[in-house]
Amino acid sequence: MESDKEIVAAHSDSSRKEKRQRQKSLILEMFFEFTSNTTLHGFRYMTQRGSHPVEKIFWIITFTASVLMCAYAINNVWIKWQTSPVIVTLSERLVSVDEVPFPSITICPQKKNVPSIYNYYEVQTRVSREEVTPDDQIELEKFQDVSLVCNVEHFHHKDFVYFNRFYSNVTLVNRLLEVAPDLKDFTSMCRWHNKELSCKSLFHRVLTSQGVCYTMNTLAASEIFRTENIHQDFEYLTATKKSQGYVKDVGYNSLDVDTYPRRGRKNGVEPDLIVILKENLMNRDKLCNVLKDGFKLYLYHPADLPQSLLHHYIALPGKTSSISLRFEIQSTSTKLNKPVFLEQRQCFFPHERQLRYFQSYSPNNCRLECLTNYTFKKCGCVGFYMPFHISNRICTMEKHDCMDAAIEELATARVSDSSLTEIKACNCLPSCNMVDYNAGMMMSTFHLEKYWKNYIQTYGINNTISEKLMKNNSYSKIEVYYTKPRYMSFKRSELFGTTDFLANCGGLLGLFLGFSFLSLVEIIYFLTLRIWCALARDTRE
C-alpha cells in the first residue's frame, strides 16, 4: 500500500513538473512571439533565432542606451512641466481707460498739526527744559501721541518723558484728529471732468502711517473692511459711497457715466482731476515735521485701503504737479484656476485667499494685515492706522522702536524660526486678475499769487482781504490724467499643460523606441490576456 501511495505521489509530482515546464515553455514562446511582432524598435533582433551573439549584444546595448536617453529627456520634460507651466504674454486686445476705475488718489499733508490748536514746538521746548513734569500726565500723553506723526527720528530719546505707557485706545486717535489740518484748511478748489465740485464731497479722511490723510474715488469702508471683524470705536476710513455698476474682478457692467468708482476719460484734452492746494506758511509748527513741505500723493486701486508707501509723488508749494497715469492689467486663464497650479502661477484667484479684516484680497491689503498681526505678536499692540478687532491696544510712542523693528523684520524676514513660519504664512502673492497703476510726473512753476496780484491791479479791485490771504498762503496745483486712451494688457496662461506633457513624452518615446499608445496596449495584452488564454487552453488539454 505504501509503495502504491509513493508511486501515485511520484506520478503527481512528475505531472506538476511537466505542467510547470510546459507553462514556462508557453510563456517563453509568447515572449519570442512578442519580440518578433512588437512595434518597439530593435526588440526582434535581440531574440531572433540564428542571429550571432555579437549582433544580439549590439542590439541589447543599443536598446538600453535608447531607453536611458529617452528617460533622461522625459525627466527634463517633467521638470519643465513642474517648474514653468505658466507664461505671461501680451494680450491681443488693448484696454480702454474707461474699462478700468480711475485710481484712488490719497493726499497726505506734510503739515501734521495746526499750531493754533496744538503748538508742538512749545510743548517740546517745555519738555526739554523739564517744565512739564510727570504729574502733568494728560499733557505728556498728548505730546507723546502727536509725536507719532512728527518725524521724531531726528530727536534724541532723552527729549521724551517715559512713564511706562505702552498702550492707548481711541483717545490717541482723537488727539491726532484734533490737531491735524482739516480738508478745508489745505484745499482751495477741486475739479473733476471739468466740473467744479466741493472738495468735501470728493475726498474722505483716512488714517495712514503718515497720520491723517484724505483720499478720493475709494470704495465705501463697508465694502473694503469686514466690519464684523473690525472694532467700531473710530473710523479708519470715512468713505461711505458704495460701488455702482462695478465688480472688482469683473469690471464695469455698462458704459453708463453714472458709475462708481469714477472712470477716467480718453480724450486727452483736459485733466480728469484738478486740485489746487494751499499751505498757510504763517501757521506752521516750528518743529513738527518741519523738514518737509507740501503734500505726498499715493495711487491705489479703489478696492484697496489707502496707505502711505515709500513710493509716492509730491506736490510742492508754488508748483504744478502734472501726473500722467498709466496702468497695467494682468488677467489669468481659468484653466489655471486649480490648486495644483498655485505654486507655478504665483497668484491668487478671489476664492483662494480670505483675509480677516478685508472683504477682498489684494497684495496691499494682505501686507497690511500681515504687518498688523506680526506687530501685535511682537509688540502686544498695533499702529493707530492698522485695522484691528480691538481698540484698546494701540501702540504709543514708547512702542515706536518695537513697531519699527517689526516693520524691518517683516521686510527682511530676519526673525526667529517661530516668527518666520508666521511670516511665510502671509504669502501675499499678486492677484491673478489685477490692475496696477503707475505714473510719471512733471513739475512747473504755479504763478497763482502773481496772477492774482496782477488781476487785482488790472481791474482796480481794492481787495485787502484777498491780498492778505495770498500773502500768507502758498498754492500748489495737481493735474491727473491718462496719457493714452488705451493700454496694453497681459495674460497669464498655461504654457505647458497635461496634453502638452503627454505629447512631448509620446514624441520622445516614439523617437527613441518607436513606442505608441497601441504599443502600451500590446504589452498589457501579452502580459495579461494572451498569457491567461494560453494557460487556460493548456489546462483544458
VEXDREN-2710 file (C-alpha; in Angstrom, 1 decimal):
% VEXDREN-2710
k/r/px/py/pz
1/MET/0.0/0.0/0.0
2/GLU/2.7/2.4/0.9
3/SER/4.5/1.6/-2.3
4/ASP/1.3/2.4/-4.3
5/LYS/1.0/5.7/-2.5
6/GLU/4.6/6.5/-3.3
7/ILE/4.0/5.7/-6.9
8/VAL/0.9/7.9/-7.0
9/ALA/2.8/10.8/-5.3
10/ALA/5.7/10.4/-7.6
11/HIS/3.4/10.5/-10.6
12/SER/1.7/13.6/-9.2
13/ASP/5.0/15.4/-8.7
14/SER/6.0/14.4/-12.2
15/SER/2.8/15.8/-13.6
16/ARG/3.2/19.1/-11.8
17/LYS/6.8/19.4/-13.0
18/GLU/5.7/18.7/-16.6
19/LYS/2.9/21.3/-16.3
20/ARG/5.3/23.9/-14.9
21/GLN/7.8/23.1/-17.6
22/ARG/5.0/23.4/-20.3
23/GLN/3.8/26.7/-18.9
24/LYS/7.4/28.1/-18.8
25/SER/7.7/27.0/-22.4
26/LEU/4.4/28.7/-23.3
27/ILE/5.5/31.9/-21.6
28/LEU/8.9/31.8/-23.3
29/GLU/7.2/31.1/-26.6
30/MET/4.9/34.1/-26.2
31/PHE/7.9/36.3/-25.2
32/PHE/9.6/35.4/-28.5
33/GLU/6.2/35.9/-30.3
34/PHE/6.0/39.4/-28.7
35/THR/9.6/40.4/-29.6
36/SER/9.2/39.3/-33.2
37/ASN/5.9/41.1/-33.7
38/THR/6.1/44.2/-31.4
39/THR/6.4/47.7/-33.0
40/LEU/9.2/48.6/-30.5
41/HIS/12.4/49.1/-32.5
42/GLY/15.2/46.6/-32.0
43/PHE/13.4/44.1/-29.9
44/ARG/13.2/41.3/-32.6
45/TYR/16.9/41.5/-33.3
46/MET/17.7/40.6/-29.6
47/THR/15.8/37.3/-29.8
48/GLN/15.9/36.5/-33.4
49/ARG/16.9/32.8/-34.0
50/GLY/20.0/32.3/-36.0
51/SER/21.5/35.7/-35.1
52/HIS/25.1/35.9/-34.0
53/PRO/25.6/36.6/-30.2
54/VAL/27.5/39.7/-31.2
55/GLU/24.5/41.0/-33.0
56/LYS/22.3/40.4/-30.0
57/ILE/24.7/42.1/-27.7
58/PHE/24.9/45.1/-30.0
59/TRP/21.1/45.5/-30.1
60/ILE/20.8/45.0/-26.3
61/ILE/23.3/47.8/-25.8
62/THR/21.6/50.0/-28.4
63/PHE/18.1/49.4/-26.9
64/THR/19.4/50.1/-23.3
65/ALA/21.1/53.3/-24.4
66/SER/17.9/54.4/-26.2
67/VAL/15.8/53.7/-23.0
68/LEU/18.3/55.7/-20.9
69/MET/18.4/58.7/-23.3
70/CYS/14.6/58.6/-23.5
71/ALA/14.3/58.5/-19.7
72/TYR/16.7/61.5/-19.4
73/ALA/14.7/63.5/-22.0
74/ILE/11.4/62.7/-20.3
75/ASN/12.8/63.7/-16.9
76/ASN/13.7/67.1/-18.4
77/VAL/10.2/67.5/-19.8
78/TRP/8.8/66.6/-16.3
79/ILE/11.0/69.3/-14.7
80/LYS/9.8/71.8/-17.2
81/TRP/6.2/70.9/-16.6
82/GLN/6.6/71.3/-12.8
83/THR/8.6/74.5/-12.8
84/SER/7.4/76.6/-15.7
85/PRO/3.9/75.6/-16.8
86/VAL/2.8/79.2/-16.9
87/ILE/3.7/82.0/-19.3
88/VAL/2.8/85.7/-19.2
89/THR/2.3/87.2/-22.6
90/LEU/0.9/90.4/-24.2
91/SER/-2.8/90.2/-24.7
92/GLU/-4.1/90.7/-28.3
93/ARG/-6.6/93.4/-27.0
94/LEU/-5.8/96.9/-25.9
95/VAL/-7.8/98.0/-22.8
96/SER/-9.5/101.4/-22.9
97/VAL/-9.2/103.7/-19.9
98/ASP/-13.0/103.7/-19.4
99/GLU/-12.9/100.0/-18.7
100/VAL/-10.9/100.3/-15.5
101/PRO/-11.6/102.6/-12.5
102/PHE/-9.7/105.8/-12.0
103/PRO/-7.1/105.2/-9.3
104/SER/-7.8/106.2/-5.7
105/ILE/-5.6/109.3/-5.0
106/THR/-4.6/109.9/-1.5
107/ILE/-3.2/113.3/-0.4
108/CYS/-1.2/113.5/2.8
109/PRO/-0.2/117.0/4.0
110/GLN/3.3/117.2/5.4
111/LYS/1.9/119.7/7.9
112/LYS/0.8/117.3/10.7
113/ASN/-0.6/119.8/13.2
114/VAL/-2.2/123.2/13.4
115/PRO/-0.1/125.3/15.8
116/SER/-3.1/127.4/16.8
117/ILE/-4.8/124.2/18.0
118/TYR/-1.7/122.5/19.3
119/ASN/1.8/124.0/19.3
120/TYR/4.1/121.0/19.3
121/TYR/7.2/123.2/19.3
122/GLU/6.2/125.0/22.5
123/VAL/5.4/121.7/24.3
124/GLN/8.6/120.2/23.1
125/THR/10.6/123.2/24.5
126/ARG/8.9/122.9/27.8
127/VAL/9.5/119.2/28.0
128/SER/13.2/119.6/27.2
129/ARG/13.5/122.2/29.9
130/GLU/11.7/119.9/32.3
131/GLU/8.9/122.5/32.7
132/VAL/6.5/119.7/32.1
133/THR/6.7/117.0/34.9
134/PRO/5.3/113.5/35.1
135/ASP/2.5/115.0/37.2
136/ASP/1.1/116.7/34.0
137/GLN/0.2/113.3/32.6
138/ILE/-2.6/114.3/30.2
139/GLU/-0.3/116.9/28.6
140/LEU/2.5/114.4/28.3
141/GLU/0.3/111.7/26.9
142/LYS/-0.9/114.2/24.2
143/PHE/2.7/115.2/23.4
144/GLN/3.6/111.5/23.1
145/ASP/0.6/110.8/20.8
146/VAL/1.3/113.7/18.5
147/SER/5.0/112.7/18.3
148/LEU/3.9/109.6/16.4
149/VAL/3.4/111.7/13.3
150/CYS/6.0/114.4/13.8
151/ASN/9.1/112.6/12.3
152/VAL/10.7/112.1/15.7
153/GLU/13.6/110.1/14.4
154/HIS/15.5/113.3/14.2
155/PHE/15.1/113.9/18.0
156/HIS/17.0/112.4/20.9
157/HIS/15.2/109.9/23.0
158/LYS/16.1/111.9/26.1
159/ASP/13.7/114.6/24.9
160/PHE/10.8/112.4/25.8
161/VAL/9.4/111.6/29.2
162/TYR/8.6/108.0/29.6
163/PHE/6.2/106.7/32.2
164/ASN/5.5/103.1/31.1
165/ARG/2.5/104.0/28.9
166/PHE/2.8/101.4/26.2
167/TYR/-0.8/101.1/25.0
168/SER/-3.6/103.5/24.3
169/ASN/-7.1/103.5/22.9
170/VAL/-9.4/105.7/20.9
171/THR/-8.1/108.7/22.8
172/LEU/-4.9/108.6/20.9
173/VAL/-6.7/108.7/17.5
174/ASN/-9.0/111.5/18.7
175/ARG/-5.9/113.6/19.7
176/LEU/-4.4/113.1/16.2
177/LEU/-7.6/114.1/14.6
178/GLU/-8.0/117.1/16.8
179/VAL/-4.6/118.6/15.9
180/ALA/-4.4/117.6/12.2
181/PRO/-5.3/120.1/9.5
182/ASP/-8.8/119.7/8.2
183/LEU/-9.5/119.2/4.5
184/LYS/-10.8/122.8/4.1
185/ASP/-7.6/124.1/5.6
186/PHE/-5.4/122.9/2.7
187/THR/-7.8/122.6/-0.3
188/SER/-8.8/125.6/-2.4
189/MET/-10.5/124.1/-5.5
190/CYS/-11.4/120.6/-6.8
191/ARG/-12.4/119.9/-10.4
192/TRP/-13.5/116.5/-11.8
193/HIS/-14.1/116.2/-15.6
194/ASN/-14.2/120.0/-16.0
195/LYS/-16.9/120.3/-13.3
196/GLU/-16.0/122.0/-10.1
197/LEU/-17.0/120.0/-7.1
198/SER/-16.9/120.5/-3.4
199/CYS/-13.6/119.0/-2.1
200/LYS/-15.5/117.7/0.9
201/SER/-17.8/115.6/-1.4
202/LEU/-14.8/114.3/-3.4
203/PHE/-12.3/113.5/-0.6
204/HIS/-12.7/111.4/2.5
205/ARG/-10.5/111.1/5.6
206/VAL/-8.3/108.0/6.0
207/LEU/-5.7/107.0/8.7
208/THR/-2.3/106.1/7.4
209/SER/1.2/105.7/8.9
210/GLN/1.7/109.3/7.8
211/GLY/-1.2/110.4/10.0
212/VAL/-4.4/111.9/8.8
213/CYS/-4.7/111.9/5.0
214/TYR/-7.6/112.3/2.5
215/THR/-8.5/110.1/-0.4
216/MET/-10.8/110.2/-3.4
217/ASN/-12.5/107.6/-5.5
218/THR/-12.2/104.9/-3.0
219/LEU/-14.9/102.3/-2.2
220/ALA/-17.0/102.6/1.0
221/ALA/-15.5/101.4/4.2
222/SER/-18.2/98.7/4.4
223/GLU/-17.0/97.4/1.0
224/ILE/-13.3/97.4/1.9
225/PHE/-13.5/96.1/5.5
226/ARG/-15.1/93.0/7.1
227/THR/-17.0/95.2/9.5
228/GLU/-17.9/92.3/11.7
229/ASN/-14.2/91.8/12.5
230/ILE/-13.3/95.4/12.9
231/HIS/-13.9/97.5/16.1
232/GLN/-16.3/100.4/15.7
233/ASP/-14.7/102.8/18.2
234/PHE/-13.2/105.0/15.5
235/GLU/-13.2/105.1/11.7
236/TYR/-10.1/104.1/9.7
237/LEU/-11.9/105.4/6.5
238/THR/-14.9/107.7/6.3
239/ALA/-15.9/107.0/2.7
240/THR/-19.5/105.8/2.5
241/LYS/-20.3/105.8/-1.2
242/LYS/-20.7/102.2/-2.4
243/SER/-19.8/100.8/-5.8
244/GLN/-22.3/101.2/-8.6
245/GLY/-22.2/99.2/-11.8
246/TYR/-18.8/97.8/-10.9
247/VAL/-17.5/94.5/-9.6
248/LYS/-13.8/94.3/-8.7
249/ASP/-12.8/91.1/-10.5
250/VAL/-15.3/91.6/-13.4
251/GLY/-15.2/95.3/-14.1
252/TYR/-17.9/97.7/-15.2
253/ASN/-21.2/96.2/-16.5
254/SER/-22.1/99.1/-18.7
255/LEU/-20.8/102.3/-20.3
256/ASP/-23.1/104.4/-18.2
257/VAL/-21.4/107.5/-16.9
258/ASP/-23.2/107.2/-13.6
259/THR/-20.9/104.5/-12.2
260/TYR/-18.7/104.3/-9.1
261/PRO/-15.7/104.2/-8.8
262/ARG/-15.3/107.0/-11.2
263/ARG/-13.6/106.4/-14.6
264/GLY/-11.1/108.4/-16.5
265/ARG/-11.6/109.9/-19.9
266/LYS/-9.7/109.1/-23.1
267/ASN/-10.0/112.4/-24.9
268/GLY/-6.6/113.6/-23.7
269/VAL/-7.6/117.2/-23.9
270/GLU/-8.2/118.2/-20.2
271/PRO/-7.0/116.6/-17.0
272/ASP/-9.5/114.2/-15.3
273/LEU/-8.7/115.7/-11.9
274/ILE/-7.5/119.1/-10.9
275/VAL/-6.9/120.1/-7.2
276/ILE/-5.5/123.4/-6.0
277/LEU/-3.9/123.0/-2.6
278/LYS/-2.8/125.7/-0.2
279/GLU/-0.5/125.9/2.7
280/ASN/-0.5/128.6/5.3
281/LEU/3.1/129.5/5.8
282/MET/2.4/131.6/8.9
283/ASN/0.6/128.8/10.7
284/ARG/3.3/126.2/10.5
285/ASP/4.8/124.4/13.5
286/LYS/8.5/125.2/14.0
287/LEU/9.4/121.6/14.9
288/CYS/6.7/119.0/13.9
289/ASN/7.7/117.6/10.5
290/VAL/9.3/121.0/9.7
291/LEU/11.9/119.4/7.3
292/LYS/9.2/118.7/4.7
293/ASP/6.9/121.0/2.8
294/GLY/3.9/120.3/0.5
295/PHE/2.0/117.1/0.1
296/LYS/2.6/113.4/-0.6
297/LEU/0.4/111.7/-3.1
298/TYR/-0.3/108.0/-3.4
299/LEU/-2.1/106.0/-6.1
300/TYR/-4.2/102.9/-5.2
301/HIS/-6.8/100.7/-6.6
302/PRO/-10.2/101.9/-5.2
303/ALA/-10.8/98.5/-3.6
304/ASP/-7.6/98.8/-1.5
305/LEU/-7.3/100.6/1.8
306/PRO/-5.3/103.7/1.0
307/GLN/-2.0/103.6/2.8
308/SER/1.3/105.6/2.6
309/LEU/4.2/103.8/0.9
310/LEU/7.8/104.7/0.2
311/HIS/6.9/105.2/-3.4
312/HIS/4.9/108.4/-3.7
313/TYR/4.5/111.6/-5.7
314/ILE/4.7/115.1/-4.4
315/ALA/3.0/118.5/-4.7
316/LEU/5.3/121.3/-3.6
317/PRO/4.3/124.9/-2.8
318/GLY/4.3/127.2/-5.8
319/LYS/4.5/124.2/-8.2
320/THR/2.2/122.4/-10.6
321/SER/2.5/118.7/-10.4
322/SER/1.3/117.0/-13.7
323/ILE/0.7/113.3/-13.0
324/SER/0.4/111.3/-16.2
325/LEU/-1.3/108.0/-15.3
326/ARG/-0.8/104.6/-16.9
327/PHE/-1.9/101.2/-15.8
328/GLU/-1.1/97.5/-16.4
329/ILE/-3.8/94.9/-16.4
330/GLN/-3.0/91.3/-15.9
331/SER/-5.6/88.5/-16.3
332/THR/-5.2/84.8/-15.8
333/SER/-6.7/81.9/-17.8
334/THR/-9.4/80.0/-16.0
335/LYS/-7.5/76.8/-16.9
336/LEU/-5.1/77.7/-14.2
337/ASN/-7.8/78.0/-11.6
338/LYS/-6.8/74.8/-9.9
339/PRO/-4.9/74.4/-6.5
340/VAL/-2.3/72.3/-8.2
341/PHE/-1.1/75.3/-10.2
342/LEU/-0.8/77.7/-7.3
343/GLU/3.0/77.4/-6.8
344/GLN/3.6/77.7/-10.6
345/ARG/1.3/80.6/-11.4
346/GLN/2.3/82.6/-8.2
347/CYS/-1.0/84.4/-7.8
348/PHE/-4.4/84.1/-6.1
349/PHE/-7.9/83.9/-7.5
350/PRO/-10.5/85.6/-5.3
351/HIS/-11.8/82.5/-3.7
352/GLU/-8.4/81.1/-2.8
353/ARG/-7.3/83.6/-0.2
354/GLN/-9.6/85.1/2.5
355/LEU/-8.4/88.0/4.7
356/ARG/-9.7/88.5/8.2
357/TYR/-10.1/92.3/8.1
358/PHE/-10.7/92.9/4.4
359/GLN/-13.6/92.0/2.1
360/SER/-11.4/91.3/-1.0
361/TYR/-7.9/90.1/-1.4
362/SER/-5.1/92.2/-2.8
363/PRO/-1.4/92.2/-2.1
364/ASN/-1.6/95.6/-0.4
365/ASN/-4.4/94.6/1.9
366/CYS/-2.6/91.3/2.6
367/ARG/0.6/93.0/3.5
368/LEU/-1.1/95.5/5.8
369/GLU/-3.0/92.7/7.6
370/CYS/0.2/90.7/7.9
371/LEU/2.0/93.7/9.4
372/THR/-0.8/94.2/11.8
373/ASN/-0.7/90.6/13.0
374/TYR/3.1/90.5/13.3
375/THR/3.2/93.8/15.1
376/PHE/0.7/92.6/17.6
377/LYS/2.6/89.4/18.2
378/LYS/5.9/91.2/18.7
379/CYS/4.8/94.4/20.5
380/GLY/1.5/93.5/22.0
381/CYS/-0.2/96.4/20.2
382/VAL/-0.8/97.8/16.7
383/GLY/-0.4/101.1/15.0
384/PHE/-3.3/103.5/15.1
385/TYR/-3.7/103.1/11.3
386/MET/-3.8/99.2/11.3
387/PRO/-7.2/97.6/11.1
388/PHE/-7.8/95.5/14.2
389/HIS/-10.6/93.9/16.2
390/ILE/-10.0/95.8/19.4
391/SER/-9.2/99.4/20.0
392/ASN/-7.5/99.4/23.4
393/ARG/-4.1/98.0/22.2
394/ILE/-2.9/100.9/20.1
395/CYS/0.9/101.4/20.3
396/THR/2.1/104.6/21.9
397/MET/5.4/106.4/21.4
398/GLU/7.0/104.2/23.9
399/LYS/6.4/101.2/21.5
400/HIS/7.8/103.2/18.5
401/ASP/11.1/101.3/18.3
402/CYS/9.3/98.0/18.6
403/MET/7.0/98.9/15.7
404/ASP/10.0/99.9/13.6
405/ALA/11.7/96.6/14.4
406/ALA/8.5/94.7/13.4
407/ILE/8.4/96.5/10.0
408/GLU/12.1/95.8/9.4
409/GLU/11.9/92.2/10.4
410/LEU/8.8/91.6/8.2
411/ALA/10.6/93.3/5.3
412/THR/13.8/91.2/5.7
413/ALA/12.5/88.1/7.3
414/ARG/15.3/88.3/9.9
415/VAL/13.3/86.7/12.7
416/SER/13.2/83.7/14.9
417/ASP/12.1/80.4/13.5
418/SER/8.7/80.6/15.1
419/SER/8.1/84.0/13.7
420/LEU/9.5/83.1/10.3
421/THR/6.8/80.5/10.0
422/GLU/4.1/83.1/10.6
423/ILE/5.7/85.5/8.0
424/LYS/5.8/82.8/5.4
425/ALA/2.1/82.2/6.1
426/CYS/1.5/85.7/4.9
427/ASN/2.3/84.7/1.4
428/CYS/1.0/87.9/-0.2
429/LEU/1.1/86.9/-3.8
430/PRO/-0.3/89.1/-6.5
431/SER/-4.0/88.8/-7.5
432/CYS/-4.5/86.7/-10.7
433/ASN/-6.7/89.4/-12.1
434/MET/-5.4/92.9/-11.2
435/VAL/-4.9/96.5/-12.2
436/ASP/-1.7/98.1/-11.2
437/TYR/-1.3/101.9/-11.5
438/ASN/1.8/103.9/-12.2
439/ALA/2.5/107.4/-13.3
440/GLY/5.1/109.8/-14.5
441/MET/5.3/113.3/-13.0
442/MET/6.4/116.7/-14.3
443/MET/6.7/119.9/-12.4
444/SER/6.4/123.5/-13.4
445/THR/6.0/126.8/-11.6
446/PHE/2.5/127.7/-10.5
447/HIS/2.2/131.6/-10.5
448/LEU/-1.2/131.9/-8.8
449/GLU/0.0/134.6/-6.4
450/LYS/1.5/136.7/-9.3
451/TYR/-1.6/136.2/-11.4
452/TRP/-4.0/137.2/-8.6
453/LYS/-1.9/140.3/-7.8
454/ASN/-1.9/141.4/-11.5
455/TYR/-5.6/140.7/-11.7
456/ILE/-6.4/142.9/-8.8
457/GLN/-4.2/145.7/-10.2
458/THR/-5.7/145.4/-13.7
459/TYR/-9.3/145.7/-12.6
460/GLY/-8.6/148.2/-9.8
461/ILE/-10.0/146.0/-7.1
462/ASN/-9.2/147.1/-3.6
463/ASN/-9.3/143.7/-2.0
464/THR/-7.1/143.8/1.0
465/ILE/-8.5/140.6/2.4
466/SER/-7.6/138.6/-0.8
467/GLU/-4.1/140.2/-0.8
468/LYS/-3.6/139.1/2.8
469/LEU/-4.8/135.6/2.0
470/MET/-2.5/135.3/-1.0
471/LYS/0.4/136.7/1.1
472/ASN/0.1/134.1/3.8
473/ASN/-0.7/131.1/1.7
474/SER/1.4/129.2/-0.8
475/TYR/-0.5/127.4/-3.5
476/SER/0.2/124.3/-5.5
477/LYS/-1.7/122.5/-8.2
478/ILE/-2.3/118.8/-9.1
479/GLU/-3.3/117.7/-12.5
480/VAL/-4.0/114.0/-13.0
481/TYR/-4.8/112.4/-16.4
482/TYR/-4.1/109.5/-18.7
483/THR/-1.5/109.9/-21.4
484/LYS/-3.1/107.5/-23.8
485/PRO/-6.7/106.3/-24.4
486/ARG/-5.7/102.6/-24.4
487/TYR/-3.1/100.5/-22.8
488/MET/-1.6/97.0/-23.4
489/SER/-2.7/94.2/-21.1
490/PHE/-1.0/91.0/-20.1
491/LYS/-2.4/87.5/-19.8
492/ARG/-1.1/84.6/-17.6
493/SER/-1.9/81.4/-19.4
494/GLU/-0.9/77.7/-19.5
495/LEU/2.4/77.2/-21.3
496/PHE/2.7/73.5/-20.6
497/GLY/-0.4/71.6/-19.8
498/THR/-1.2/67.9/-19.3
499/THR/-1.8/67.4/-23.0
500/ASP/1.5/69.1/-23.9
501/PHE/3.3/66.9/-21.4
502/LEU/1.8/63.7/-22.8
503/ALA/2.5/64.8/-26.4
504/ASN/6.1/65.5/-25.5
505/CYS/6.6/62.2/-23.8
506/GLY/4.9/60.4/-26.6
507/GLY/7.1/62.1/-29.1
508/LEU/10.3/61.2/-27.2
509/LEU/9.1/57.6/-26.7
510/GLY/8.3/57.4/-30.5
511/LEU/11.7/58.9/-31.4
512/PHE/13.9/56.7/-29.3
513/LEU/11.8/53.4/-29.1
514/GLY/9.1/53.6/-31.7
515/PHE/6.6/53.5/-28.8
516/SER/2.9/54.5/-29.1
517/PHE/-0.3/54.1/-27.2
518/LEU/-1.0/50.9/-29.0
519/SER/2.4/49.6/-28.0
520/LEU/1.3/50.0/-24.4
521/VAL/-1.9/48.1/-25.1
522/GLU/0.2/45.4/-26.9
523/ILE/2.4/45.0/-23.8
524/ILE/-0.6/44.8/-21.5
525/TYR/-2.3/42.3/-23.8
526/PHE/0.7/40.0/-23.8
527/LEU/1.2/40.2/-20.1
528/THR/-2.4/39.5/-19.2
529/LEU/-5.0/38.3/-21.7
530/ARG/-2.6/36.5/-24.0
531/ILE/-0.9/34.6/-21.1
532/TRP/-4.2/33.8/-19.4
533/CYS/-5.8/32.4/-22.6
534/ALA/-2.7/30.3/-23.4
535/LEU/-2.6/28.8/-19.9
536/ALA/-6.3/28.2/-19.8
537/ARG/-6.1/26.3/-23.2
538/ASP/-3.1/24.3/-21.8
539/THR/-5.1/23.3/-18.7
540/ARG/-8.0/22.1/-20.7
541/GLU/-5.8/20.0/-22.9
END
